[in-house]
Amino acid sequence: MKQIWKSHGKQKYCKECWYKSNPPDKLKQRTPVNKISDKRKKEISVYDKRRLAFLALHKFCQANLSACTKIATEVHHKKGRVGDNYLNMTTWLAACHSCHHWIEMNPEKAKELGLSESRLNDEHHGLEIIKNATNITKDKNS
């Protein structure tokens, strides 16, 4: 016994019968979703120009870790690339590939050295403190 897959009007079809009577070329063709939005394409274009200008100004690695090759070839986003931080040059750090890799693989140590920063701003931390204080107060009153 075949399972009913589709009802069309009063007719009921299994999957195989549906496709025999309605070949895929008759079905609505779906348009694929863009992999990169138009807005992001514009941001990437601006980023590419700023990145080259930034590396032209900062020719040497600013991290200067133990395996440093000294010549800056990459931009490290100290607060990540989300939102405004993607194009915000004040959160960028010129780095060689070796140092950039170390920073990405050791986020806690990089924060301690000032090579990375928390992606959360102070307002978010304040909200967490208020929520925790509220929960503590509720627990004491219970």
N, C-alpha and C positions, 0 to 999 in steps of 0.2 A: 504494500500500500504506500503510495507516494504522499508526501506531506504537502498540504496546500500552502503555497508560497505567496500568491498574489490573488486578490479579488479585483476584477475589472467589470463593473456593471453587475450583471447577474452571474457572470462566468467566474469560475474559480480555477486557478492554474497551479500546477507544480512548477518549479523553477525551469525545468527542461522544456515543458510545453509552452511556457510564457515566451522563452527566447526563440522557440521555433515559430511562433505566430507573430512575434515582435522582434525581429533581428536587431542587433545593436546599432546598425546604421540608422534605424528609424528612431532610436532612443535619443534623448537630448544629450548632446555632447557637453561635457563640463569644461569650463575654462580653468586652467591651473592658476593657483594663487601665486602672486609674485613672490620670489624668494627674498627680494629686498624692496622695501617700499620706496616710493618716489621721494619722500621726506628724508629717508636714510641715505638714498643715493646722493642727495644734495649735501648732507652732512659729511659723507665720505669724501666728496669733492673738495669741500672746504678743509676737512681734516688733512687730506693729502698735501695741500698747499702749506697749511700751518706747520705740519710735521717737518716738511723739508726746510722751511724757514727756521724752525726751532733747532733742528740739528745743525744748520749752518751757523747759528749763533752759539750753540753749545757743542763744540767739536769733540770735547773730551768727556769721558764717562764721569758722571757726578756721583756714582755709587762708590767707585774705587775700592772694591772688595779684594780679597786675596788672589783670586784667579783673573783679575781684571786685565783686559787687553788694551785699555786706555782710550781707544777711539770709540766714540758714541755712534752707534748704528741704529738704535731703537729708542722708542719713547715708552717709558713706563708711566702708566696713569696711577698716581699714588692713591687716588680715591676711586679707582675703577673707571670704566668707560660708560657707565649708565647715566642717562639724563644729560645735564649740563656739563658734567665732568669730562665728557668725550672731547669737547672743543675748548675746555677751560685750560689754557696754557699754564696757569698758576699751580695746577695740580700735576703737572708733567715733570718727569725726571729723565734727562738724557742718560742712556746706559749702553754699555757694550752688551753683546749677546750673552756672554758668560754671566755678568752681574745681573742682567734682567732675568735670566733663567733662575739664578739663585734666589732672587727676590720673590719670584712667583712660587718657588718650591718651599720657601721658608717664610710664610707670611707673618708669623708671630715675631720672629727675630728681626724681620725687616721693619716691623712697626716699632720695635724697641730701638732700632738704629735710626728711625725717622725716614726710612726709605718708602714706607707705605703709611697710609692713614685709614682710619675707620671710614667706611662708606656711609655710616649713619652720622647725621649732624647732631649737634648738642641738643636740639629740640627733642629728637627721638629719645636720647638718653634721659632727658628730663621727664618725659612722659612715662618711661619705664620706672623711674624712681617714684613718681607719683602713684602709679598703679601698685607698685610693691608696698608703698607706705599705706595705701588704702587697704590692701589685703591684710597687712599686719594689724591695722586698727580694727578691721572686722574680726580677725582671729582673737584679739584681746577682749573684744566686747562679747564674744560668743560664750 
